[in-house]
Amino acid sequence: MIRDNQKVFNGLQVVVDGIITAATYGLAYFIKFYIMEPDPQMGVLPARDYFMMLLAIVPLYLVLYYKCNVYGPKRTTRHRHEIFGIIQANVIGIIAFILFLYLVMKEIDVSRGMLVLFFCLNVFVMSCSRVVLRKSLQTIRSKGYNLRHILLVGYSRSAEEYIDRILENPQWGYVVCGILDDQVPHGAMYKGVKVLGSIGNLNYILPENKMDEIAITLPLSCYDRLEEIVHVCEKAGVHTKFIPDYNNLIPTHPYTEDLMGLPVINIRNVPLTNTLNANVKRTVDIVGSLVGIVVTSPIMLLIAAMIKITSPGPVIFKQERIGLHNKPFYMYKFRTMEVQSPKEERKAWTIKDDPRVTPFGRFLRRLSLDELPQLFNIIKGDMSLVGPRPERPLFVEKFKEEIPRYMVKHQVRPGLTGWAQVCGYRGDTSIRKRIDYDLYYIENWTLGFDFKIMFMTFFTGFVNKNAY
């Protein structure tokens, strides 16, 4: 039976990481001054002074690895997150070391080329060591060693989802031994995991000392027993997890606040409610839309002329939409339909082969060129370059009653393009799916994510089979 050896394992990792850091530093020195062309500074600063710096470098890097979460548990931590932590620690470390040398110590004779070599070698070797470690642990677990045996307390949706993920990821080395529940009969089974008895059996199972972890997966209706179960598990000294059964209420990344010692869970994390994030995004919007207007102005003038020639009526069509904080605004588009009365216009959205769309309008819609005037909406602050697409008031009223969490999309500015659109959900497609993608964008916003969506728009967002 495997016990919680994470501290011992991390201690060994710290020792190995210290050795790797020192070794890559020495290798960088050797490559720079013995393999590459001799550096004139080699004679200025003796080897002894270079290697004395390791007394500061090794502890600094080990602290940075800890702060960048490199020493977290390997079972469920994604490999790319660990590699990112290594890169982050090395970037901070080399910058801090250089600033200390040149600004504090006034030591200008240290070879910059040697430090760059050290950075590259250390990131590479440290990352390779983690790959080897993970592969070794997976091999050991595949042979039945280094497994963690888990007992679930409570049968619920969260219990089923937890079992699903463990079965899908055998490399984690988790084994679910069974479930205890008072409402599901003994012997019931989910994907090979059996209900072993009632929750009261914890008092007999825990003293046997055969479980590495207890995962509390109670259904919402049984949360009044949570304190009792935690007390029993902690009294036995077993590692205990709590997996809440409210995924349909709280998203993947809620965040907590410490209110003078009282933890407060915020139901939804919206990064764009942060003032700095909002201002950065707004700056990108203004610059991007101005550049877009300048670049596309010849195209927009040509489109305007063609609309006038091919169909009587105004060039620009404006329509009321619902935007940030549920406030209405008028969204601009190139007119692609025959002129209609307001009553006809409100009756429905466009469908395939809609007779109201003009031939030239169909061409504009197919390439999404009718959306270009929305660059001026962005300048005004009604819209953003990237965000959920806005809907008309009548559809907002309809969808907010039919689709849970629909109104969350109005916590950010609507966009010219969005995550749902580049993933194919536009036009006559599932609104529910579209909202799922919009919520993912809202909860996981980063500036890099915006740039990714804008890049994808050029390949998947402009031309789309669902754009009528």
Contacts in CASP RR format, 6 or more apart in sequence:
PFRMAT RR
TARGET T0000
AUTHOR 0000-0000-0000
METHOD contacts of the structure
MODEL  1
MIRDNQKVFNGLQVVVDGIITAATYGLAYFIKFYIMEPDPQMGVLPARDY
FMMLLAIVPLYLVLYYKCNVYGPKRTTRHRHEIFGIIQANVIGIIAFILF
LYLVMKEIDVSRGMLVLFFCLNVFVMSCSRVVLRKSLQTIRSKGYNLRHI
LLVGYSRSAEEYIDRILENPQWGYVVCGILDDQVPHGAMYKGVKVLGSIG
NLNYILPENKMDEIAITLPLSCYDRLEEIVHVCEKAGVHTKFIPDYNNLI
PTHPYTEDLMGLPVINIRNVPLTNTLNANVKRTVDIVGSLVGIVVTSPIM
LLIAAMIKITSPGPVIFKQERIGLHNKPFYMYKFRTMEVQSPKEERKAWT
IKDDPRVTPFGRFLRRLSLDELPQLFNIIKGDMSLVGPRPERPLFVEKFK
EEIPRYMVKHQVRPGLTGWAQVCGYRGDTSIRKRIDYDLYYIENWTLGFD
FKIMFMTFFTGFVNKNAY
1 149 0 8 1.000
1 209 0 8 1.000
1 210 0 8 1.000
1 212 0 8 1.000
2 146 0 8 1.000
2 147 0 8 1.000
2 148 0 8 1.000
2 149 0 8 1.000
2 212 0 8 1.000
3 212 0 8 1.000
4 212 0 8 1.000
4 239 0 8 1.000
6 72 0 8 1.000
6 73 0 8 1.000
10 71 0 8 1.000
10 72 0 8 1.000
13 71 0 8 1.000
14 62 0 8 1.000
14 65 0 8 1.000
14 71 0 8 1.000
16 129 0 8 1.000
17 61 0 8 1.000
17 62 0 8 1.000
17 65 0 8 1.000
17 70 0 8 1.000
17 126 0 8 1.000
17 129 0 8 1.000
18 58 0 8 1.000
18 61 0 8 1.000
18 62 0 8 1.000
20 122 0 8 1.000
20 125 0 8 1.000
20 126 0 8 1.000
20 129 0 8 1.000
21 54 0 8 1.000
21 57 0 8 1.000
21 58 0 8 1.000
21 61 0 8 1.000
21 62 0 8 1.000
21 122 0 8 1.000
21 126 0 8 1.000
22 54 0 8 1.000
22 57 0 8 1.000
22 58 0 8 1.000
23 125 0 8 1.000
24 118 0 8 1.000
24 121 0 8 1.000
24 122 0 8 1.000
24 125 0 8 1.000
24 126 0 8 1.000
25 54 0 8 1.000
25 57 0 8 1.000
25 118 0 8 1.000
25 122 0 8 1.000
26 51 0 8 1.000
26 118 0 8 1.000
27 121 0 8 1.000
28 114 0 8 1.000
28 115 0 8 1.000
28 117 0 8 1.000
28 118 0 8 1.000
28 121 0 8 1.000
29 47 0 8 1.000
29 50 0 8 1.000
29 51 0 8 1.000
29 114 0 8 1.000
31 117 0 8 1.000
32 39 0 8 1.000
32 111 0 8 1.000
32 113 0 8 1.000
32 114 0 8 1.000
32 117 0 8 1.000
33 39 0 8 1.000
33 42 0 8 1.000
33 111 0 8 1.000
33 114 0 8 1.000
39 111 0 8 1.000
39 113 0 8 1.000
39 114 0 8 1.000
41 109 0 8 1.000
41 110 0 8 1.000
41 111 0 8 1.000
42 111 0 8 1.000
44 109 0 8 1.000
45 107 0 8 1.000
45 109 0 8 1.000
45 110 0 8 1.000
45 111 0 8 1.000
50 110 0 8 1.000
50 114 0 8 1.000
53 97 0 8 1.000
53 110 0 8 1.000
56 97 0 8 1.000
56 100 0 8 1.000
57 97 0 8 1.000
60 93 0 8 1.000
60 96 0 8 1.000
60 97 0 8 1.000
61 89 0 8 1.000
61 90 0 8 1.000
61 93 0 8 1.000
61 122 0 8 1.000
64 89 0 8 1.000
64 90 0 8 1.000
64 92 0 8 1.000
64 93 0 8 1.000
65 71 0 8 1.000
65 85 0 8 1.000
65 86 0 8 1.000
65 89 0 8 1.000
67 89 0 8 1.000
68 85 0 8 1.000
68 86 0 8 1.000
68 88 0 8 1.000
68 89 0 8 1.000
68 92 0 8 1.000
69 81 0 8 1.000
69 82 0 8 1.000
69 85 0 8 1.000
70 82 0 8 1.000
70 85 0 8 1.000
70 86 0 8 1.000
70 89 0 8 1.000
74 82 0 8 1.000
74 133 0 8 1.000
74 134 0 8 1.000
74 137 0 8 1.000
75 148 0 8 1.000
75 172 0 8 1.000
75 173 0 8 1.000
75 174 0 8 1.000
76 169 0 8 1.000
76 172 0 8 1.000
79 130 0 8 1.000
79 131 0 8 1.000
79 134 0 8 1.000
82 130 0 8 1.000
83 127 0 8 1.000
83 130 0 8 1.000
86 123 0 8 1.000
86 126 0 8 1.000
86 127 0 8 1.000
86 130 0 8 1.000
87 123 0 8 1.000
90 119 0 8 1.000
90 122 0 8 1.000
90 123 0 8 1.000
90 126 0 8 1.000
91 119 0 8 1.000
94 115 0 8 1.000
94 118 0 8 1.000
94 119 0 8 1.000
97 115 0 8 1.000
98 112 0 8 1.000
98 115 0 8 1.000
101 107 0 8 1.000
101 110 0 8 1.000
102 108 0 8 1.000
137 146 0 8 1.000
138 171 0 8 1.000
140 146 0 8 1.000
141 147 0 8 1.000
141 170 0 8 1.000
141 171 0 8 1.000
141 172 0 8 1.000
141 173 0 8 1.000
142 170 0 8 1.000
142 171 0 8 1.000
146 173 0 8 1.000
147 173 0 8 1.000
147 174 0 8 1.000
147 175 0 8 1.000
148 173 0 8 1.000
148 174 0 8 1.000
148 175 0 8 1.000
148 212 0 8 1.000
148 213 0 8 1.000
149 175 0 8 1.000
149 177 0 8 1.000
149 210 0 8 1.000
149 211 0 8 1.000
149 212 0 8 1.000
149 213 0 8 1.000
150 166 0 8 1.000
150 174 0 8 1.000
150 175 0 8 1.000
150 176 0 8 1.000
150 177 0 8 1.000
150 211 0 8 1.000
150 212 0 8 1.000
150 213 0 8 1.000
150 214 0 8 1.000
150 215 0 8 1.000
151 176 0 8 1.000
151 177 0 8 1.000
151 178 0 8 1.000
151 179 0 8 1.000
151 180 0 8 1.000
151 205 0 8 1.000
151 211 0 8 1.000
151 213 0 8 1.000
151 214 0 8 1.000
151 215 0 8 1.000
152 159 0 8 1.000
152 162 0 8 1.000
152 163 0 8 1.000
152 176 0 8 1.000
152 178 0 8 1.000
152 179 0 8 1.000
152 180 0 8 1.000
152 193 0 8 1.000
152 215 0 8 1.000
152 217 0 8 1.000
153 179 0 8 1.000
153 180 0 8 1.000
153 181 0 8 1.000
153 199 0 8 1.000
153 202 0 8 1.000
153 214 0 8 1.000
153 215 0 8 1.000
153 216 0 8 1.000
153 217 0 8 1.000
153 218 0 8 1.000
153 229 0 8 1.000
154 179 0 8 1.000
154 180 0 8 1.000
154 181 0 8 1.000
154 199 0 8 1.000
154 216 0 8 1.000
154 217 0 8 1.000
154 218 0 8 1.000
154 219 0 8 1.000
154 222 0 8 1.000
155 179 0 8 1.000
155 181 0 8 1.000
155 183 0 8 1.000
155 184 0 8 1.000
155 188 0 8 1.000
155 190 0 8 1.000
155 195 0 8 1.000
155 217 0 8 1.000
155 219 0 8 1.000
156 217 0 8 1.000
156 218 0 8 1.000
156 219 0 8 1.000
156 220 0 8 1.000
156 245 0 8 1.000
157 219 0 8 1.000
157 245 0 8 1.000
157 247 0 8 1.000
158 217 0 8 1.000
158 243 0 8 1.000
158 244 0 8 1.000
158 245 0 8 1.000
158 247 0 8 1.000
159 179 0 8 1.000
159 190 0 8 1.000
159 215 0 8 1.000
159 217 0 8 1.000
159 243 0 8 1.000
160 190 0 8 1.000
161 247 0 8 1.000
162 176 0 8 1.000
162 215 0 8 1.000
162 217 0 8 1.000
162 243 0 8 1.000
163 176 0 8 1.000
163 190 0 8 1.000
163 191 0 8 1.000
163 193 0 8 1.000
164 191 0 8 1.000
166 172 0 8 1.000
166 174 0 8 1.000
166 176 0 8 1.000
167 191 0 8 1.000
176 193 0 8 1.000
177 196 0 8 1.000
177 211 0 8 1.000
178 193 0 8 1.000
178 194 0 8 1.000
178 195 0 8 1.000
178 196 0 8 1.000
179 190 0 8 1.000
179 193 0 8 1.000
179 194 0 8 1.000
179 195 0 8 1.000
179 196 0 8 1.000
179 217 0 8 1.000
180 195 0 8 1.000
180 196 0 8 1.000
180 197 0 8 1.000
180 198 0 8 1.000
180 199 0 8 1.000
180 200 0 8 1.000
180 201 0 8 1.000
180 202 0 8 1.000
180 205 0 8 1.000
181 195 0 8 1.000
181 197 0 8 1.000
181 198 0 8 1.000
181 199 0 8 1.000
182 198 0 8 1.000
182 199 0 8 1.000
182 200 0 8 1.000
182 222 0 8 1.000
183 219 0 8 1.000
183 222 0 8 1.000
184 195 0 8 1.000
185 195 0 8 1.000
186 195 0 8 1.000
186 196 0 8 1.000
186 197 0 8 1.000
186 198 0 8 1.000
187 194 0 8 1.000
187 195 0 8 1.000
187 196 0 8 1.000
187 197 0 8 1.000
188 194 0 8 1.000
188 195 0 8 1.000
189 195 0 8 1.000
199 225 0 8 1.000
199 229 0 8 1.000
202 214 0 8 1.000
202 229 0 8 1.000
202 232 0 8 1.000
202 233 0 8 1.000
203 232 0 8 1.000
205 211 0 8 1.000
206 214 0 8 1.000
206 232 0 8 1.000
206 233 0 8 1.000
206 236 0 8 1.000
206 238 0 8 1.000
207 236 0 8 1.000
211 238 0 8 1.000
212 238 0 8 1.000
212 239 0 8 1.000
213 238 0 8 1.000
213 239 0 8 1.000
213 240 0 8 1.000
213 241 0 8 1.000
214 233 0 8 1.000
214 238 0 8 1.000
214 239 0 8 1.000
214 240 0 8 1.000
214 241 0 8 1.000
215 240 0 8 1.000
215 241 0 8 1.000
215 242 0 8 1.000
215 243 0 8 1.000
216 226 0 8 1.000
216 229 0 8 1.000
216 230 0 8 1.000
216 233 0 8 1.000
216 240 0 8 1.000
216 241 0 8 1.000
216 242 0 8 1.000
216 243 0 8 1.000
217 243 0 8 1.000
217 245 0 8 1.000
218 225 0 8 1.000
218 226 0 8 1.000
218 229 0 8 1.000
218 245 0 8 1.000
219 245 0 8 1.000
220 245 0 8 1.000
220 246 0 8 1.000
226 242 0 8 1.000
230 240 0 8 1.000
230 242 0 8 1.000
233 240 0 8 1.000
234 240 0 8 1.000
244 250 0 8 1.000
248 404 0 8 1.000
249 267 0 8 1.000
250 265 0 8 1.000
250 267 0 8 1.000
250 268 0 8 1.000
251 267 0 8 1.000
251 268 0 8 1.000
251 269 0 8 1.000
251 439 0 8 1.000
251 443 0 8 1.000
252 443 0 8 1.000
253 269 0 8 1.000
253 443 0 8 1.000
253 444 0 8 1.000
254 265 0 8 1.000
254 266 0 8 1.000
254 267 0 8 1.000
254 268 0 8 1.000
254 269 0 8 1.000
255 265 0 8 1.000
255 266 0 8 1.000
255 269 0 8 1.000
256 263 0 8 1.000
256 264 0 8 1.000
256 265 0 8 1.000
256 266 0 8 1.000
257 263 0 8 1.000
257 264 0 8 1.000
257 266 0 8 1.000
258 264 0 8 1.000
268 408 0 8 1.000
268 411 0 8 1.000
268 442 0 8 1.000
268 443 0 8 1.000
269 443 0 8 1.000
270 411 0 8 1.000
270 412 0 8 1.000
270 442 0 8 1.000
270 443 0 8 1.000
270 445 0 8 1.000
271 277 0 8 1.000
271 443 0 8 1.000
271 444 0 8 1.000
271 445 0 8 1.000
271 446 0 8 1.000
272 278 0 8 1.000
272 281 0 8 1.000
272 411 0 8 1.000
272 412 0 8 1.000
272 442 0 8 1.000
272 445 0 8 1.000
273 411 0 8 1.000
277 445 0 8 1.000
280 447 0 8 1.000
281 384 0 8 1.000
281 445 0 8 1.000
281 447 0 8 1.000
281 450 0 8 1.000
282 381 0 8 1.000
282 384 0 8 1.000
284 385 0 8 1.000
284 447 0 8 1.000
284 450 0 8 1.000
285 378 0 8 1.000
285 381 0 8 1.000
285 384 0 8 1.000
285 385 0 8 1.000
286 378 0 8 1.000
286 379 0 8 1.000
288 378 0 8 1.000
288 385 0 8 1.000
289 375 0 8 1.000
289 376 0 8 1.000
289 378 0 8 1.000
289 379 0 8 1.000
289 385 0 8 1.000
290 379 0 8 1.000
292 375 0 8 1.000
293 375 0 8 1.000
293 376 0 8 1.000
293 379 0 8 1.000
296 372 0 8 1.000
296 375 0 8 1.000
299 369 0 8 1.000
299 372 0 8 1.000
300 334 0 8 1.000
300 372 0 8 1.000
300 373 0 8 1.000
303 334 0 8 1.000
303 364 0 8 1.000
303 369 0 8 1.000
303 372 0 8 1.000
304 315 0 8 1.000
304 334 0 8 1.000
306 360 0 8 1.000
307 315 0 8 1.000
307 334 0 8 1.000
307 335 0 8 1.000
307 360 0 8 1.000
307 361 0 8 1.000
308 315 0 8 1.000
310 358 0 8 1.000
310 359 0 8 1.000
310 360 0 8 1.000
311 335 0 8 1.000
311 338 0 8 1.000
311 358 0 8 1.000
311 360 0 8 1.000
312 339 0 8 1.000
313 335 0 8 1.000
313 339 0 8 1.000
314 335 0 8 1.000
314 339 0 8 1.000
315 334 0 8 1.000
315 335 0 8 1.000
316 332 0 8 1.000
316 333 0 8 1.000
316 334 0 8 1.000
316 335 0 8 1.000
316 373 0 8 1.000
317 332 0 8 1.000
317 333 0 8 1.000
317 334 0 8 1.000
317 335 0 8 1.000
317 336 0 8 1.000
317 337 0 8 1.000
318 330 0 8 1.000
318 331 0 8 1.000
318 332 0 8 1.000
318 333 0 8 1.000
319 330 0 8 1.000
319 331 0 8 1.000
319 333 0 8 1.000
319 345 0 8 1.000
319 392 0 8 1.000
320 328 0 8 1.000
320 329 0 8 1.000
320 330 0 8 1.000
320 331 0 8 1.000
320 392 0 8 1.000
320 393 0 8 1.000
321 328 0 8 1.000
321 329 0 8 1.000
321 330 0 8 1.000
321 331 0 8 1.000
321 390 0 8 1.000
321 391 0 8 1.000
321 392 0 8 1.000
321 393 0 8 1.000
321 414 0 8 1.000
322 328 0 8 1.000
322 390 0 8 1.000
322 391 0 8 1.000
322 392 0 8 1.000
322 393 0 8 1.000
322 396 0 8 1.000
322 410 0 8 1.000
323 329 0 8 1.000
323 382 0 8 1.000
323 383 0 8 1.000
323 390 0 8 1.000
323 410 0 8 1.000
323 413 0 8 1.000
323 414 0 8 1.000
324 410 0 8 1.000
324 411 0 8 1.000
324 412 0 8 1.000
324 413 0 8 1.000
324 414 0 8 1.000
325 410 0 8 1.000
325 411 0 8 1.000
326 396 0 8 1.000
326 407 0 8 1.000
326 410 0 8 1.000
328 393 0 8 1.000
329 377 0 8 1.000
329 382 0 8 1.000
329 383 0 8 1.000
329 390 0 8 1.000
330 382 0 8 1.000
331 374 0 8 1.000
331 377 0 8 1.000
331 382 0 8 1.000
331 383 0 8 1.000
331 390 0 8 1.000
332 373 0 8 1.000
332 374 0 8 1.000
332 376 0 8 1.000
332 377 0 8 1.000
333 370 0 8 1.000
333 371 0 8 1.000
333 373 0 8 1.000
333 374 0 8 1.000
334 361 0 8 1.000
334 364 0 8 1.000
334 369 0 8 1.000
334 370 0 8 1.000
334 372 0 8 1.000
334 373 0 8 1.000
335 361 0 8 1.000
335 370 0 8 1.000
336 357 0 8 1.000
336 358 0 8 1.000
336 360 0 8 1.000
336 361 0 8 1.000
336 362 0 8 1.000
336 364 0 8 1.000
336 365 0 8 1.000
336 370 0 8 1.000
337 350 0 8 1.000
337 354 0 8 1.000
337 356 0 8 1.000
337 357 0 8 1.000
337 358 0 8 1.000
337 361 0 8 1.000
338 356 0 8 1.000
338 358 0 8 1.000
340 356 0 8 1.000
346 392 0 8 1.000
346 394 0 8 1.000
349 392 0 8 1.000
349 395 0 8 1.000
349 427 0 8 1.000
349 428 0 8 1.000
350 356 0 8 1.000
350 357 0 8 1.000
350 365 0 8 1.000
350 427 0 8 1.000
350 468 0 8 1.000
351 428 0 8 1.000
351 468 0 8 1.000
352 428 0 8 1.000
352 468 0 8 1.000
353 468 0 8 1.000
354 468 0 8 1.000
357 365 0 8 1.000
357 468 0 8 1.000
361 370 0 8 1.000
362 468 0 8 1.000
363 369 0 8 1.000
364 370 0 8 1.000
365 467 0 8 1.000
365 468 0 8 1.000
366 463 0 8 1.000
366 464 0 8 1.000
366 467 0 8 1.000
367 462 0 8 1.000
367 463 0 8 1.000
368 461 0 8 1.000
368 462 0 8 1.000
368 463 0 8 1.000
368 464 0 8 1.000
368 467 0 8 1.000
371 416 0 8 1.000
374 383 0 8 1.000
374 415 0 8 1.000
374 416 0 8 1.000
375 416 0 8 1.000
377 383 0 8 1.000
377 416 0 8 1.000
378 384 0 8 1.000
378 385 0 8 1.000
378 415 0 8 1.000
378 416 0 8 1.000
381 413 0 8 1.000
382 413 0 8 1.000
382 414 0 8 1.000
383 390 0 8 1.000
383 413 0 8 1.000
383 414 0 8 1.000
383 415 0 8 1.000
383 416 0 8 1.000
384 412 0 8 1.000
384 413 0 8 1.000
384 414 0 8 1.000
384 415 0 8 1.000
384 416 0 8 1.000
385 415 0 8 1.000
385 416 0 8 1.000
385 417 0 8 1.000
385 450 0 8 1.000
385 454 0 8 1.000
386 415 0 8 1.000
386 416 0 8 1.000
386 417 0 8 1.000
386 418 0 8 1.000
386 419 0 8 1.000
386 441 0 8 1.000
386 450 0 8 1.000
386 453 0 8 1.000
386 454 0 8 1.000
387 412 0 8 1.000
387 413 0 8 1.000
387 414 0 8 1.000
387 415 0 8 1.000
387 416 0 8 1.000
387 417 0 8 1.000
387 418 0 8 1.000
387 419 0 8 1.000
387 438 0 8 1.000
387 441 0 8 1.000
388 409 0 8 1.000
388 412 0 8 1.000
388 414 0 8 1.000
388 415 0 8 1.000
388 418 0 8 1.000
388 420 0 8 1.000
388 438 0 8 1.000
388 441 0 8 1.000
388 442 0 8 1.000
389 414 0 8 1.000
389 415 0 8 1.000
389 418 0 8 1.000
389 420 0 8 1.000
389 421 0 8 1.000
389 426 0 8 1.000
389 434 0 8 1.000
390 414 0 8 1.000
390 415 0 8 1.000
391 399 0 8 1.000
396 406 0 8 1.000
396 407 0 8 1.000
399 406 0 8 1.000
399 431 0 8 1.000
399 435 0 8 1.000
400 406 0 8 1.000
400 407 0 8 1.000
403 431 0 8 1.000
403 432 0 8 1.000
403 435 0 8 1.000
405 435 0 8 1.000
405 439 0 8 1.000
406 435 0 8 1.000
408 438 0 8 1.000
408 439 0 8 1.000
408 442 0 8 1.000
409 435 0 8 1.000
409 438 0 8 1.000
409 439 0 8 1.000
409 442 0 8 1.000
411 442 0 8 1.000
412 442 0 8 1.000
412 445 0 8 1.000
417 453 0 8 1.000
417 454 0 8 1.000
417 457 0 8 1.000
417 461 0 8 1.000
418 438 0 8 1.000
418 441 0 8 1.000
418 453 0 8 1.000
418 457 0 8 1.000
419 437 0 8 1.000
419 438 0 8 1.000
419 440 0 8 1.000
419 441 0 8 1.000
419 449 0 8 1.000
419 453 0 8 1.000
420 426 0 8 1.000
420 433 0 8 1.000
420 434 0 8 1.000
420 435 0 8 1.000
420 437 0 8 1.000
420 438 0 8 1.000
420 441 0 8 1.000
421 457 0 8 1.000
421 461 0 8 1.000
421 464 0 8 1.000
422 453 0 8 1.000
422 456 0 8 1.000
422 457 0 8 1.000
422 460 0 8 1.000
422 461 0 8 1.000
423 437 0 8 1.000
423 460 0 8 1.000
424 460 0 8 1.000
424 461 0 8 1.000
424 464 0 8 1.000
424 466 0 8 1.000
425 433 0 8 1.000
425 434 0 8 1.000
425 437 0 8 1.000
425 466 0 8 1.000
426 434 0 8 1.000
426 461 0 8 1.000
426 464 0 8 1.000
426 466 0 8 1.000
426 467 0 8 1.000
427 464 0 8 1.000
427 466 0 8 1.000
427 467 0 8 1.000
427 468 0 8 1.000
428 466 0 8 1.000
428 468 0 8 1.000
429 466 0 8 1.000
441 449 0 8 1.000
441 453 0 8 1.000
END
